[in-house]
Amino acid sequence: EDAGVICEKSIPCARNGDVYLTGGTSENEGTVQLCYNNEWGTVCDNGWSSKDADVVCRQLGYLSGAAVGSANFGFGIGDIAFDDVQCSGSEMTLLQCNTSTDHNCNHIEDAGVICVNTTSMSCTNGSVYLTGGSSESEGTVQLCYNNEFGTVCDDLWDGNDASVVCKMLGYSSGTAVSFAHFGVGSGDIVLDNVQCTGEELTLLDCPAITDHNCNHIEDAGVICEKSIPCARNGDVYLTGGTSENEGTVQLC
């Protein structure tokens, strides 16, 4: 019967052209809410493209974005402000793009974005990133090996291996998951039978083999965690949610 909360922020529509995202499982994705005529509204997905998504995501501090349609993250709020958006990708706001305010849309066509902080993932031997998770702290492991990203087979995959991956990504520890729990990865399967102690700097420092009899249904994944000190009675943090603003309340 542990209690939990889902936190929300009230965001003022203070400046025409401002945007925020709603409905995603993390802060970098969601249905686009656009401030237009001092009211929040949505954007119809007719013609919605990655160039339009890039404009939105750069406003929010990211480098680029992918466009999604059909209210993938749920319906937005307010009127549908724009339709037939056609950005070149260099604009500062959607208001600078070619658009139409007349439309024949409904909210099932609300446009959304998935923002990322890299224009293309840099592959340096041993580097990793996660894909398929509902937050940045979990996913299928993608490992750069011989200058190409691939996956790791889950044979012998355990917490020590997961900890190495998670420490590389700035977390304190990790839990191993198997059988493509977060979906299959991309590229070749580059390592199998990984046996880390947990102290290595990268997976390439761990005993492993490159010959395998695996397929992508055995792609290894991780769930990373940060260690939070209980330094002051009354402090709280949330755990178990799909984004940082929700979860079970942990009380110091």
Contacts in CASP RR format, 6 or more apart in sequence:
PFRMAT RR
TARGET T0000
AUTHOR 0000-0000-0000
METHOD contacts of the structure
MODEL  1
EDAGVICEKSIPCARNGDVYLTGGTSENEGTVQLCYNNEWGTVCDNGWSS
KDADVVCRQLGYLSGAAVGSANFGFGIGDIAFDDVQCSGSEMTLLQCNTS
TDHNCNHIEDAGVICVNTTSMSCTNGSVYLTGGSSESEGTVQLCYNNEFG
TVCDDLWDGNDASVVCKMLGYSSGTAVSFAHFGVGSGDIVLDNVQCTGEE
LTLLDCPAITDHNCNHIEDAGVICEKSIPCARNGDVYLTGGTSENEGTVQ
LC
2 248 0 8 1.000
2 249 0 8 1.000
3 248 0 8 1.000
3 249 0 8 1.000
4 238 0 8 1.000
4 246 0 8 1.000
4 247 0 8 1.000
4 248 0 8 1.000
4 249 0 8 1.000
5 238 0 8 1.000
5 246 0 8 1.000
5 247 0 8 1.000
5 249 0 8 1.000
6 245 0 8 1.000
6 246 0 8 1.000
6 247 0 8 1.000
7 245 0 8 1.000
7 246 0 8 1.000
8 245 0 8 1.000
11 20 0 8 1.000
11 33 0 8 1.000
11 40 0 8 1.000
13 35 0 8 1.000
13 38 0 8 1.000
13 39 0 8 1.000
13 40 0 8 1.000
14 35 0 8 1.000
15 35 0 8 1.000
16 35 0 8 1.000
16 36 0 8 1.000
16 37 0 8 1.000
16 38 0 8 1.000
16 95 0 8 1.000
17 34 0 8 1.000
17 35 0 8 1.000
17 36 0 8 1.000
17 93 0 8 1.000
17 94 0 8 1.000
17 95 0 8 1.000
18 34 0 8 1.000
18 35 0 8 1.000
18 59 0 8 1.000
18 93 0 8 1.000
19 32 0 8 1.000
19 33 0 8 1.000
19 34 0 8 1.000
19 35 0 8 1.000
19 56 0 8 1.000
19 59 0 8 1.000
19 60 0 8 1.000
19 93 0 8 1.000
19 94 0 8 1.000
20 33 0 8 1.000
20 60 0 8 1.000
21 27 0 8 1.000
21 28 0 8 1.000
21 29 0 8 1.000
21 30 0 8 1.000
21 31 0 8 1.000
21 32 0 8 1.000
21 33 0 8 1.000
21 60 0 8 1.000
21 73 0 8 1.000
21 112 0 8 1.000
21 113 0 8 1.000
21 115 0 8 1.000
22 30 0 8 1.000
22 31 0 8 1.000
22 33 0 8 1.000
22 73 0 8 1.000
22 76 0 8 1.000
22 77 0 8 1.000
23 30 0 8 1.000
23 31 0 8 1.000
23 73 0 8 1.000
23 74 0 8 1.000
24 30 0 8 1.000
24 31 0 8 1.000
24 73 0 8 1.000
24 243 0 8 1.000
25 134 0 8 1.000
25 135 0 8 1.000
25 242 0 8 1.000
25 243 0 8 1.000
26 134 0 8 1.000
26 135 0 8 1.000
26 136 0 8 1.000
26 242 0 8 1.000
26 243 0 8 1.000
26 244 0 8 1.000
27 243 0 8 1.000
27 244 0 8 1.000
28 57 0 8 1.000
28 60 0 8 1.000
28 62 0 8 1.000
28 114 0 8 1.000
28 115 0 8 1.000
28 116 0 8 1.000
28 117 0 8 1.000
28 136 0 8 1.000
29 73 0 8 1.000
29 112 0 8 1.000
29 113 0 8 1.000
29 114 0 8 1.000
29 115 0 8 1.000
30 68 0 8 1.000
30 72 0 8 1.000
30 73 0 8 1.000
30 112 0 8 1.000
30 113 0 8 1.000
30 114 0 8 1.000
31 42 0 8 1.000
31 71 0 8 1.000
31 72 0 8 1.000
31 73 0 8 1.000
31 74 0 8 1.000
31 75 0 8 1.000
31 76 0 8 1.000
31 110 0 8 1.000
31 111 0 8 1.000
31 112 0 8 1.000
32 42 0 8 1.000
32 43 0 8 1.000
32 56 0 8 1.000
32 110 0 8 1.000
32 111 0 8 1.000
32 112 0 8 1.000
32 113 0 8 1.000
33 40 0 8 1.000
33 41 0 8 1.000
33 42 0 8 1.000
33 76 0 8 1.000
33 77 0 8 1.000
34 40 0 8 1.000
34 41 0 8 1.000
34 42 0 8 1.000
34 43 0 8 1.000
34 81 0 8 1.000
34 82 0 8 1.000
34 94 0 8 1.000
35 41 0 8 1.000
36 81 0 8 1.000
36 82 0 8 1.000
36 95 0 8 1.000
37 81 0 8 1.000
39 78 0 8 1.000
39 79 0 8 1.000
40 77 0 8 1.000
40 78 0 8 1.000
41 76 0 8 1.000
41 77 0 8 1.000
41 78 0 8 1.000
41 79 0 8 1.000
41 80 0 8 1.000
41 81 0 8 1.000
42 75 0 8 1.000
42 76 0 8 1.000
42 77 0 8 1.000
42 78 0 8 1.000
42 79 0 8 1.000
42 80 0 8 1.000
42 81 0 8 1.000
42 107 0 8 1.000
42 110 0 8 1.000
42 111 0 8 1.000
43 52 0 8 1.000
43 80 0 8 1.000
43 81 0 8 1.000
43 82 0 8 1.000
43 83 0 8 1.000
43 85 0 8 1.000
43 94 0 8 1.000
43 110 0 8 1.000
43 111 0 8 1.000
43 112 0 8 1.000
44 80 0 8 1.000
44 82 0 8 1.000
44 83 0 8 1.000
44 84 0 8 1.000
44 103 0 8 1.000
44 105 0 8 1.000
44 109 0 8 1.000
44 110 0 8 1.000
44 111 0 8 1.000
45 67 0 8 1.000
45 69 0 8 1.000
45 70 0 8 1.000
45 105 0 8 1.000
45 109 0 8 1.000
45 110 0 8 1.000
45 111 0 8 1.000
45 112 0 8 1.000
46 83 0 8 1.000
46 84 0 8 1.000
46 103 0 8 1.000
46 105 0 8 1.000
46 109 0 8 1.000
47 84 0 8 1.000
47 85 0 8 1.000
47 86 0 8 1.000
48 67 0 8 1.000
48 69 0 8 1.000
48 85 0 8 1.000
48 111 0 8 1.000
48 112 0 8 1.000
49 67 0 8 1.000
49 86 0 8 1.000
49 87 0 8 1.000
50 64 0 8 1.000
50 65 0 8 1.000
50 66 0 8 1.000
50 67 0 8 1.000
51 87 0 8 1.000
51 88 0 8 1.000
51 89 0 8 1.000
52 67 0 8 1.000
52 85 0 8 1.000
52 86 0 8 1.000
52 87 0 8 1.000
52 89 0 8 1.000
52 94 0 8 1.000
52 97 0 8 1.000
52 111 0 8 1.000
53 64 0 8 1.000
53 65 0 8 1.000
53 66 0 8 1.000
53 67 0 8 1.000
53 112 0 8 1.000
53 113 0 8 1.000
53 114 0 8 1.000
53 115 0 8 1.000
54 64 0 8 1.000
54 65 0 8 1.000
54 87 0 8 1.000
54 89 0 8 1.000
55 87 0 8 1.000
55 89 0 8 1.000
55 91 0 8 1.000
55 92 0 8 1.000
55 93 0 8 1.000
55 94 0 8 1.000
55 97 0 8 1.000
56 65 0 8 1.000
56 94 0 8 1.000
56 112 0 8 1.000
56 113 0 8 1.000
56 115 0 8 1.000
57 63 0 8 1.000
57 64 0 8 1.000
57 65 0 8 1.000
57 113 0 8 1.000
57 115 0 8 1.000
57 116 0 8 1.000
58 64 0 8 1.000
59 92 0 8 1.000
59 93 0 8 1.000
60 115 0 8 1.000
61 115 0 8 1.000
62 115 0 8 1.000
62 116 0 8 1.000
62 117 0 8 1.000
63 116 0 8 1.000
63 117 0 8 1.000
63 118 0 8 1.000
63 119 0 8 1.000
64 115 0 8 1.000
64 116 0 8 1.000
64 118 0 8 1.000
64 119 0 8 1.000
65 113 0 8 1.000
65 114 0 8 1.000
65 115 0 8 1.000
65 116 0 8 1.000
66 113 0 8 1.000
66 114 0 8 1.000
66 116 0 8 1.000
67 111 0 8 1.000
67 112 0 8 1.000
67 113 0 8 1.000
68 111 0 8 1.000
68 112 0 8 1.000
68 113 0 8 1.000
68 114 0 8 1.000
69 109 0 8 1.000
69 110 0 8 1.000
69 111 0 8 1.000
69 112 0 8 1.000
70 108 0 8 1.000
70 109 0 8 1.000
71 107 0 8 1.000
71 108 0 8 1.000
71 109 0 8 1.000
71 110 0 8 1.000
72 112 0 8 1.000
73 112 0 8 1.000
74 110 0 8 1.000
75 107 0 8 1.000
75 108 0 8 1.000
75 110 0 8 1.000
76 107 0 8 1.000
76 110 0 8 1.000
80 103 0 8 1.000
80 105 0 8 1.000
80 106 0 8 1.000
80 107 0 8 1.000
80 109 0 8 1.000
80 110 0 8 1.000
81 101 0 8 1.000
82 94 0 8 1.000
82 99 0 8 1.000
82 100 0 8 1.000
82 101 0 8 1.000
82 103 0 8 1.000
83 99 0 8 1.000
83 100 0 8 1.000
83 101 0 8 1.000
83 102 0 8 1.000
83 103 0 8 1.000
83 105 0 8 1.000
84 98 0 8 1.000
84 99 0 8 1.000
84 100 0 8 1.000
84 103 0 8 1.000
85 94 0 8 1.000
85 97 0 8 1.000
85 98 0 8 1.000
85 99 0 8 1.000
85 111 0 8 1.000
86 97 0 8 1.000
86 98 0 8 1.000
86 99 0 8 1.000
87 94 0 8 1.000
87 96 0 8 1.000
87 97 0 8 1.000
87 98 0 8 1.000
88 97 0 8 1.000
89 97 0 8 1.000
91 97 0 8 1.000
121 129 0 8 1.000
121 142 0 8 1.000
121 149 0 8 1.000
123 144 0 8 1.000
123 147 0 8 1.000
123 148 0 8 1.000
123 149 0 8 1.000
124 144 0 8 1.000
125 144 0 8 1.000
125 145 0 8 1.000
125 146 0 8 1.000
125 147 0 8 1.000
125 204 0 8 1.000
126 143 0 8 1.000
126 144 0 8 1.000
126 145 0 8 1.000
126 202 0 8 1.000
126 203 0 8 1.000
126 204 0 8 1.000
127 143 0 8 1.000
127 144 0 8 1.000
127 168 0 8 1.000
127 202 0 8 1.000
128 141 0 8 1.000
128 142 0 8 1.000
128 143 0 8 1.000
128 144 0 8 1.000
128 165 0 8 1.000
128 168 0 8 1.000
128 169 0 8 1.000
128 202 0 8 1.000
128 203 0 8 1.000
129 142 0 8 1.000
129 149 0 8 1.000
129 169 0 8 1.000
130 136 0 8 1.000
130 137 0 8 1.000
130 138 0 8 1.000
130 139 0 8 1.000
130 140 0 8 1.000
130 141 0 8 1.000
130 142 0 8 1.000
130 169 0 8 1.000
130 182 0 8 1.000
130 221 0 8 1.000
130 222 0 8 1.000
130 224 0 8 1.000
131 139 0 8 1.000
131 140 0 8 1.000
131 142 0 8 1.000
131 182 0 8 1.000
131 185 0 8 1.000
131 186 0 8 1.000
132 139 0 8 1.000
132 140 0 8 1.000
132 182 0 8 1.000
132 183 0 8 1.000
133 139 0 8 1.000
133 140 0 8 1.000
133 182 0 8 1.000
134 242 0 8 1.000
134 243 0 8 1.000
135 241 0 8 1.000
135 242 0 8 1.000
135 243 0 8 1.000
135 244 0 8 1.000
137 166 0 8 1.000
137 169 0 8 1.000
137 171 0 8 1.000
137 223 0 8 1.000
137 224 0 8 1.000
137 225 0 8 1.000
138 182 0 8 1.000
138 221 0 8 1.000
138 222 0 8 1.000
138 223 0 8 1.000
138 224 0 8 1.000
139 177 0 8 1.000
139 181 0 8 1.000
139 182 0 8 1.000
139 221 0 8 1.000
139 222 0 8 1.000
139 223 0 8 1.000
140 151 0 8 1.000
140 180 0 8 1.000
140 181 0 8 1.000
140 182 0 8 1.000
140 183 0 8 1.000
140 184 0 8 1.000
140 185 0 8 1.000
140 219 0 8 1.000
140 220 0 8 1.000
140 221 0 8 1.000
141 151 0 8 1.000
141 152 0 8 1.000
141 165 0 8 1.000
141 219 0 8 1.000
141 220 0 8 1.000
141 221 0 8 1.000
141 222 0 8 1.000
142 149 0 8 1.000
142 150 0 8 1.000
142 151 0 8 1.000
142 185 0 8 1.000
142 186 0 8 1.000
143 149 0 8 1.000
143 150 0 8 1.000
143 151 0 8 1.000
143 152 0 8 1.000
143 190 0 8 1.000
143 191 0 8 1.000
143 203 0 8 1.000
144 150 0 8 1.000
145 190 0 8 1.000
145 191 0 8 1.000
145 204 0 8 1.000
146 190 0 8 1.000
148 187 0 8 1.000
148 188 0 8 1.000
148 190 0 8 1.000
149 186 0 8 1.000
149 187 0 8 1.000
150 185 0 8 1.000
150 186 0 8 1.000
150 187 0 8 1.000
150 188 0 8 1.000
150 189 0 8 1.000
150 190 0 8 1.000
151 184 0 8 1.000
151 185 0 8 1.000
151 186 0 8 1.000
151 187 0 8 1.000
151 188 0 8 1.000
151 189 0 8 1.000
151 190 0 8 1.000
151 216 0 8 1.000
151 219 0 8 1.000
151 220 0 8 1.000
152 161 0 8 1.000
152 189 0 8 1.000
152 190 0 8 1.000
152 191 0 8 1.000
152 192 0 8 1.000
152 194 0 8 1.000
152 203 0 8 1.000
152 219 0 8 1.000
152 220 0 8 1.000
152 221 0 8 1.000
153 189 0 8 1.000
153 191 0 8 1.000
153 192 0 8 1.000
153 193 0 8 1.000
153 212 0 8 1.000
153 214 0 8 1.000
153 218 0 8 1.000
153 219 0 8 1.000
153 220 0 8 1.000
154 176 0 8 1.000
154 178 0 8 1.000
154 179 0 8 1.000
154 214 0 8 1.000
154 218 0 8 1.000
154 219 0 8 1.000
154 220 0 8 1.000
154 221 0 8 1.000
155 192 0 8 1.000
155 193 0 8 1.000
155 212 0 8 1.000
155 214 0 8 1.000
155 218 0 8 1.000
156 193 0 8 1.000
156 194 0 8 1.000
156 195 0 8 1.000
157 176 0 8 1.000
157 178 0 8 1.000
157 194 0 8 1.000
157 220 0 8 1.000
157 221 0 8 1.000
158 176 0 8 1.000
159 174 0 8 1.000
159 175 0 8 1.000
159 176 0 8 1.000
159 198 0 8 1.000
160 195 0 8 1.000
160 196 0 8 1.000
160 197 0 8 1.000
160 198 0 8 1.000
161 176 0 8 1.000
161 194 0 8 1.000
161 195 0 8 1.000
161 196 0 8 1.000
161 198 0 8 1.000
161 203 0 8 1.000
161 206 0 8 1.000
161 220 0 8 1.000
162 173 0 8 1.000
162 174 0 8 1.000
162 175 0 8 1.000
162 176 0 8 1.000
162 177 0 8 1.000
162 221 0 8 1.000
162 222 0 8 1.000
162 223 0 8 1.000
162 224 0 8 1.000
163 173 0 8 1.000
163 174 0 8 1.000
163 196 0 8 1.000
163 198 0 8 1.000
164 196 0 8 1.000
164 198 0 8 1.000
164 200 0 8 1.000
164 201 0 8 1.000
164 202 0 8 1.000
164 203 0 8 1.000
164 205 0 8 1.000
164 206 0 8 1.000
165 174 0 8 1.000
165 203 0 8 1.000
165 221 0 8 1.000
165 222 0 8 1.000
165 224 0 8 1.000
166 172 0 8 1.000
166 173 0 8 1.000
166 174 0 8 1.000
166 222 0 8 1.000
166 224 0 8 1.000
166 225 0 8 1.000
167 173 0 8 1.000
167 198 0 8 1.000
168 201 0 8 1.000
168 202 0 8 1.000
169 224 0 8 1.000
170 224 0 8 1.000
170 226 0 8 1.000
171 224 0 8 1.000
171 225 0 8 1.000
171 226 0 8 1.000
172 225 0 8 1.000
172 226 0 8 1.000
172 227 0 8 1.000
173 224 0 8 1.000
173 225 0 8 1.000
173 227 0 8 1.000
174 222 0 8 1.000
174 223 0 8 1.000
174 224 0 8 1.000
174 225 0 8 1.000
175 222 0 8 1.000
175 223 0 8 1.000
175 225 0 8 1.000
176 220 0 8 1.000
176 221 0 8 1.000
176 222 0 8 1.000
177 220 0 8 1.000
177 221 0 8 1.000
177 222 0 8 1.000
177 223 0 8 1.000
178 218 0 8 1.000
178 220 0 8 1.000
178 221 0 8 1.000
179 217 0 8 1.000
179 218 0 8 1.000
180 216 0 8 1.000
180 217 0 8 1.000
180 218 0 8 1.000
180 219 0 8 1.000
181 221 0 8 1.000
182 221 0 8 1.000
183 219 0 8 1.000
184 216 0 8 1.000
184 217 0 8 1.000
184 219 0 8 1.000
185 216 0 8 1.000
185 219 0 8 1.000
189 212 0 8 1.000
189 214 0 8 1.000
189 215 0 8 1.000
189 216 0 8 1.000
189 218 0 8 1.000
189 219 0 8 1.000
190 210 0 8 1.000
191 203 0 8 1.000
191 208 0 8 1.000
191 209 0 8 1.000
191 210 0 8 1.000
191 212 0 8 1.000
192 208 0 8 1.000
192 209 0 8 1.000
192 210 0 8 1.000
192 211 0 8 1.000
192 212 0 8 1.000
192 214 0 8 1.000
193 207 0 8 1.000
193 208 0 8 1.000
193 209 0 8 1.000
193 212 0 8 1.000
194 203 0 8 1.000
194 206 0 8 1.000
194 207 0 8 1.000
194 208 0 8 1.000
194 220 0 8 1.000
195 206 0 8 1.000
195 207 0 8 1.000
195 208 0 8 1.000
196 203 0 8 1.000
196 205 0 8 1.000
196 206 0 8 1.000
196 207 0 8 1.000
197 206 0 8 1.000
200 206 0 8 1.000
228 237 0 8 1.000
228 250 0 8 1.000
230 252 0 8 1.000
231 252 0 8 1.000
232 252 0 8 1.000
233 252 0 8 1.000
234 251 0 8 1.000
234 252 0 8 1.000
235 251 0 8 1.000
235 252 0 8 1.000
236 249 0 8 1.000
236 250 0 8 1.000
236 251 0 8 1.000
236 252 0 8 1.000
237 250 0 8 1.000
238 244 0 8 1.000
238 245 0 8 1.000
238 246 0 8 1.000
238 247 0 8 1.000
238 248 0 8 1.000
238 249 0 8 1.000
238 250 0 8 1.000
239 247 0 8 1.000
239 248 0 8 1.000
239 250 0 8 1.000
240 247 0 8 1.000
240 248 0 8 1.000
241 247 0 8 1.000
241 248 0 8 1.000
END
